[in-house]
Amino acid sequence: MKFIRENIAAISSVLAVLTAVMMALSVYMVFSYAPLERVMGWPQKIFYFHVPIAIACYIGFFVTFAGSIGYLWTKNIAWDRFAVAGAEVGIVFATLMLLTGMIWGKPIWGAYWTWDPRLTTSFILWLIFVGYLILRTRVDDEIMRAKYAAVMGIVGYADVPLVHWSVKLWSRGIHPVLEKTSHDSGMHPDMFTAFQVCLISILLLFVLIFIQRVRYEFLKAEVDYLKSAHS
């Protein structure tokens, strides 16, 4: 951990370059390598980015969930900083998840939005964590802010499993489901390869943004401490 803290700037720079290279490779894999899907055609290409973005969104909110539990258990404010960083980055990816889903929905469903169970629960998830961030701006005391936010972060995370399982819990949904087994990805091999490259790219982007957000949170805490020490 000490090595990471002392070399975080260099690590971030290397990660940024790697992310840029992988993102460029993703674009090539999606639009030049992966075959065109026969039924949906070009709109299906959004899938390669939409699903990894959704996974990154889930990870961000899981960080908030874990950080919230960590804070309530230990009362160490560092856990709260991880939690808020996870929520903010999660919101970014949740917004992208909704937008890419809407872009896909227009040519396939004929509408940008339908109150499909997965779309509805995804929108509720977005609202919950926007509310989480708003709550943090309404409480001045750091300890009380961390406590209230931790409770909301834990309760709010309960919607993530609902989003994931909504297409099976509510059979009336029209959201597509990829049928796969342990031996079959449910996709053409070239499509699956492109998907894996996109998944790695998006996860690298998530890690890069998250690291920067955590760095900001800890630097802000140091600045606030120095200000209070000299006031």
N, C-alpha and C positions, 0 to 999 in steps of 0.2 A: 504493500500500500504506500509506503514511503517513496519508493521509486516512482510510482504512478503520480503521486502528488508533486514531486519535484520535476517531473518531465511531462506534465499534463499538456503544456503548450505544444511541445514537439509531437506528442502522441496525437493531439487534435489535428495538427497539420498533416501528418501522415494519413490519418483517418479521412480527412477532407479530400485528399488526392485520391485515395482508394475509392471513396464513395463516388467521386466524379467519374472515375474510370468505369466503375461498375454500372453507374446510371447510363453512361454512353453505350456500354455493352448491352444493357437491357433494351434500350431503344432499337439497337440493331437486331437483337434476338427476337423481339416482338414483331417488328415490321418487315424484317428480311428473312429470318430463319424459320420462325414458326409458321406452319401452313395456315391458310385462311379457313376458318370454320365454315362448314357447308350451309348451316341453317341461318346463323346470325350474321355471318360475314364480318365486315370490318368493325362494327360495334363490339364484337366479342373481344377485340384486342384490349379493351378497357379492363377486362377481367384480370389481365396479367399484373396490373397496377392496383386495381380496386381491392383484391383479396389481400395482398401483402400490406396495403395501407390499413385495412381493417385489423389485421393481426398486430400491426404496430400500435394501433389505437388501443387494443385490448391490453397490450404489454404496458403502455403508459398508465392506464387506469389500474392495472395490477400493482404497479410500483406505488401508486397512491394508496391503494388498499394495504399493501405490505408496510409502507412507511407510516400509515396511520396506526396500524396495530403496534408497530415498533415504538411509536411515540407514546401511546397510551400505556404500553408495558414498561418502558424504561424512563419516560419523561425527559429523554434526551432530545433537545430541539433539532439536532441534526436530522433525525428521522422525518421531522416535519418539513424540512427543506427538500429532502428527497421526494416527499409526498406531493408538495406543490409543484415541483419540477415535473414529476410524472403527469400530474393533472394538466398542466399547461401544454406539454408536448402531446399528451393524449388528445386534448381538444383540437390541436392543429390537425392531427391525423383523423380524428372523428369528422371534422369539417370536410377534409379531402375525401373521406369515405362517402359521405352523403353526396357531395358534389359529383364524384365520379359515378356513383350509382344513378344519379339523376341524368347525367349525360348518356349513360347506357340505356336508361329507361325510356327516353324520348323516342328513339327509333325502334325499339323492341316492343314496348307497351303502348306507344303512341301518346305518352304523357310523361312529364318530368317527375311526377309524384303520384303515388297511390298509397292508400292507407293499408298497405300490406303489413302483416304482423312483424316481419323483420325490419321494414322501413320505420314502422311506428315505434318499435322498441329501440331502434338505433337513434331516432330523433329524441326519444325520452332520455336515453343515455347522454346525449349531447347536452340536453337541457339540465340534467342533474349536475354535470360537472361544470357547466357555465355557472350554475347556481353556487357550486362549491367555491369557485373563484370570486364570485360576487360576495359571498359570505365573508371571505377573508379580507375584503376591502372595508367591511362594515364593523370590524372588531379591532380596536387599537391595541389592546393589551396582547403582547406576543403569546403568553401562556394560554390565555383564554381563547385566542384565535386558533392556536394549534389544537386545543382540546375540541372545540366545536367543529373545526374542519376535519379532524380525525374521525369523529363520529359520522359526519356526513360522507366522508370518503369511504368508510367501511360499508355503510348502508347503501350508498350509491352504487358500489361495485356489484351489488346483487343483481343489477340489471344486465351485466355482461353475460352471464350464463343464459338469461332470457333471450338476449339478442342471438346468441349462438344457436340455441335450440328452438327458437320460435317457429322455424319452418316445419319442425316435427311436432311441436306442441299444438300448433294451430294449423290443421290440414287445409284450411281454406286459403292459405297464402299462395301467391303466384310467384314468389321469389324462386329463381332456379336453384336446384340442389345438385351438387356433383356427387354422383354415386361412385364410390370407390371401395376397394377391399385392400387387405394387406398385401396382395400380390398384383393389384391393378390400380393405377392412379386415376383411372377414369378418363384419361386424356391421351391423345396421340403422343408418342415419346418425344417428338420435337417440341410439342406444346409444353409438355411437362418440364423439359430442360429449360425452355424460355421462362416458364413460371418460376423455377428454382433460382435462376439468375436474378429475376426481378425481386424475388423474396429477399435474397441476400442484399441486394442494392437498397431496398427500402429499410431493412433492418439496420444496415450500416448508417443510413441517413438518420434513422431514429436515434441510434447511439450517439452520433455526432451532435445532434441538436440537444439531446438530453445532457451530455457532458457539459456543453456550453451553458445550459440553463442551470445546472447544479453549480458550476463555477461561479456564475453570476450571483446565485443565492448566498454562497459562502463569502464572496467578496463584499457583497452588500452588508452582510452581518458584521464583517470586520470593520467596514467604514462606519456603520452605526455605532459600534463599540468605541471606536476612536473618537467619534464626535461626542459621545456621552462622557468619555473620560476627560475630555478637554473643555467641557462646558461647566 
